[in-house]
Amino acid sequence: MSSRRQHIHQQPGLFGLAVIFVFGLIAPICHADEATTQFLKAYCIRCHGAKTQKADRRFDTLPNKIATLDDLERYQEIVDQLNL
């Protein structure tokens, strides 16, 4: 194994920081469009809104702009459920 690869494997935290940095650069340019907002209102808010939060998920408070890793993870959870 090359010394560079060995160095990366010895410091997994460094890789994690790199991933977070990349998401930090990409995330601010991601926006939910009007179709996404309408889809959530039509199919999700009834069970995941202000009155009811099935599975402890509340989608009516999702921001339109994915600005943090937490926002990205919340949207990814929705996509994962739709793909089941």
Long-range contacts (C-beta under 8 A, 24 or more apart in sequence): 20-69, 23-69, 23-72, 24-69, 27-66, 27-67, 27-68, 27-69, 27-71, 27-72, 28-65, 28-66, 28-67, 30-65, 30-66, 30-72, 31-64, 31-65, 31-66, 32-62, 32-63, 32-64, 32-65, 32-66, 32-75, 37-64, 40-78, 44-78
